[in-house]
């Protein structure tokens, strides 16, 4: 039975693995990214930046915590649970850290003075096979540029065969090419090429991603992204987010390499953000994801 489950896991991870990266991989964990074709390099103001592009953490101005749950292809053994939290360290005045030719209020509006610290945890799989990841991240914003780094402890467990642990390091960066209009983002996941097992030199995937986000208007955000696993073909993704109302977001996306179509909705009510995403694969069927985030509001001034 273990061998059969391992074979299924290998088929999903190797032959069909282009559908999703490993749960401990560079994919954004939040349902917002999942609905946008799994694009996360250029998303901002999102606690799930700690897993998508750690650089975006630098722009968060309020303590935030998020919880997420996902299921792949309606299989009980392919469930994922995740949590992410971010805490800003101090605040600078909006007039600090300005960039040449960019108004101070645009270049560094309330960016945390000492950056933002994030903590993430995730578990994927079932009793026979599972993956766990725990990470610590840091993001910093200066002017129109944000940078960040993350270290994760990864564990893979197979019933009857024990567990393997390793440590992976990642880097991320974002830059506002046109402030509040055009943003570029890039990430390098597992830059140290962490090894899981000596047999066949099995290593955690090393993945590079780069994307652009264009805010066409206050209501429309257009996203494109490319991803390259060093051992697989490059993937191209596109996504669109439309906000007909301040409290409602409609999202859609596609991934060319995996032939997936994605979509979802987001609701915001005060400090609470709720997101849902669904992804359809023509051979494997439906995957679903939901995430909720809570933002501690700025206390009222006396």
N, C-alpha and C positions, 0 to 999 in steps of 0.2 A: 504493500500500500504506500509506504514511504517513497519507494522508487517510482511508483506511478505518479504520485503527487509532485515529486521532484521533476519528472519528465514534463508534466503539465506546466510547471513553473518555468522550466527552461524554454518550452515552446512559446509561452507568453512573453518571457523576457528576451529571447533571442529571435526566434522566427517571427513572432508577432509583437516583439518588444518595442517596435517603433511606435506602437500605439501610445505607450506611456513610458516614461523613464522609471527607474526604480523609485519606490516611494521615498527613499532617502536621497533621491537625486535632485536636480536643480529646478524641477517644476514648481511653479507657484502653488501654494497649498490652498489659498482662498478660492471660494466659488466665483468671485469676480474674474480672476484670471482664467479659471476653467471655462467660463462662458465666452471669453474673448479669444478662443482658439488656443488657450493655455499661454497667452502672452503675458509676461510680467516684468520684463526688463525696464519698461518705461512708465509703469504705473506709480502713482504718487498718493500720498495721504491714505495709506493702507497698512495696517499692522502686519499683513502677510508679506510685506516687503522683506521681512527678516528671512524669508525663504525664497522669494522671487528675485529681488535685487536689493541686497542689503544696503546699498548706497541710499536708497529712497527713505530709509529710516531717518536719515539726517534732517528731513523736512517735517517730521512729525512734531507737533508742538504740545500735545497732551498725552498723558499716560493712557495706553490703550491695551485691551486684552481681547483676544479672539479665540473662538472654538470652532472646529470644523469636523465634518464627517463625510465620507465618500464611499461609494461602492462602484466596482468595475463590473460591467457586463452582467449585473444581477446575480453574481455568484457570492454566496455567504462567506467564502474563504478569501475574498478579495475586498475586504472592508479596510478602511483607513480612518483613524481618529487622530486629530492634531490640535495643538494649542500653541498660541503665539502671544507674547506680551512685549510691550515696548515702554520705556520710561525715559523721557527727556531729562537731560542734566543741565538745568539752568536755562536762562533765556537772555538773548542779547536784544538791544534796541534795534528797531527797524532801520536805523540810520547806519548801523555798523556793517562792515564787510561788503561794501558796495563794489560793483564791477564798473569798469570804464564804460561810460555811455549808457548805463542802465540806472534808472531811478532806484534809490535805496529801498523804497517800499516794495519794489518788484524783486530786486536782487536778493534781499535777505530778510523778508518780513517775518519777524518773530522766530527765526531759526534758533534752535537751542544752542546756547553759548558753548557748552562742552560736549555737544553731540547727543546721540540717543543710544541707549543700550537695549538690546533685545534678547529674549530667551525663547527657544522653540523646542517642542517635543512632538514626536509622531510615532504611531505604531501602525504597521500594515500587516495583513495576513491573518492566519487562524492558528489552530492548535498544532498542525503539522509543520507549517512553515510560516515564519514571521520575520519582519524587519523592524528595528527600532532606531530612532535617531534623536539625539539630544544635542542642542547647539546653543552657543552664545555668540551674539552678533553686535557690531558697533557701526553706526553711520554718522557722518559729519557733513554739514553743509557750510560752504563759504561762497558767498555771492551766488552765482548761477551754476555752481558745480557742487556735486555731492559724491562722496566716496565712502566705501565701507568694506569691512571684512568680517568673516565668520569662521568659526571652528566648530566642527561637529564630531561627536562620537557615534559611530555607526555599528550596529550589531545585527547579524543575520543568524537566525536559529532554525534548526531543522530537527524535528523530534527523532530521538534515537541516535543522532549524529553530533549533537552538541551545538555550540555557538562559536561565532567568529566575531572579533571586534577590531575596529580600526578607526583612525582619525583622519578626517578630510578637512582641508582648508579651502576657502573660496574668497574671491574678490569681486567687487562690483563698483560701477561708476555711472553717473548720470550728468548730463550737461544740458542746460537750456540754450539751444542754439538761437531761438527767438523767444525771449521770456514770455511765459504764459501762452505760447503758441506752438513751438516746435521743440521737442525734447529728444535727445539721443541717450540711449542706455546700453550698457554692455556688462556681461558677467563672465567670469571664469570659475567653473565649479571643479573642485578637486584638483587644484593646481599642483599638489604634492603627489598625485597619482597613487593614492592609498591602496595598499594591497590587502585583500581579504583572505587569500589562501595561497600557499606556495605551489599547490598543484596547478599546473598549466599557467602559473603566474597570474591567478585571477585577481583583477583589480576593480575598484569602483570606477565607473565611467568618468572620464574627463570630458567636460562639455563646455563649449564656448557659445555664447548667444549675444546677438546685437539687434537692437530694434529702434524704431522711430515712432513717436507719438505726435500727432498733429491735432491741435484743438481748433477745429474749423469754426466753432462758435461756442457760446456758453453752454449749448445743449449737445454738441456733437464732438466726439473724440474718435479719431481714426488711428488705428495701430497696425504696424507691420513688424515682423520679427523673423530672423533666421537663426537656426540652431544647428550646430555641428558637433556631434559626438565624434571623437577622434577615430572611432572604429566603425562608424556608420555614415550613410549618406546624409547630406544636409537637408534640413526641413525648412519649409517656408510657411509662415502663418500670417493671417490677417484677421483683424477684429474691428468691430464698430460698437460704440456705446452711445446711446441716445437718451437724453433726459428730458422727456416732455414736461415733467414737473420736478421741482427741487427734491421731492421725496421719493421719486420713482426713476429707475434706470432700466432701459431695455438693451440687451446685449446679444451679439451674434459673432460667430467667427468660424474659421476653417483652418485645417492643417493639411497641406498638400501631400506630404510624404505618407502620412498615416490615413489619408482619405477620411478624415473625421469632420463632421459638422457639429458645431456647438452653439448653444444659446442659453439665455437665462435672464433673470430679473433681479433687481435690487431694490430694497425699501429702506428708507431712512426715517426714523422718528426720534427727534431729539438726539440723545447721545447713543442710540441704538441703531446698528446697521445690520440688516439681514439680507443675505444673498443666496440665490439658488442657481445651479447650472446643470445642464444636461448635455451629454455628448453622444452622438450616434456613429457607430462604426458599421459599415455595410456587411461585414462578416461576423462580428462579435456581438453586435447589438448595443444596448443602452448602458451608459454609465451616468451616475448622478452624484451631485455634491451640494452640500449646504454648509454655510458658515455664518456665524454671528459675531459681531464685534461691539464692544462697549467703549466709548470714549469719555474719560472724565472731563467734564466741562470746566471752563475757566471760572473760578469763583467770582461772584458778583462783587463789584467795587462798592465800598461803603459810601 
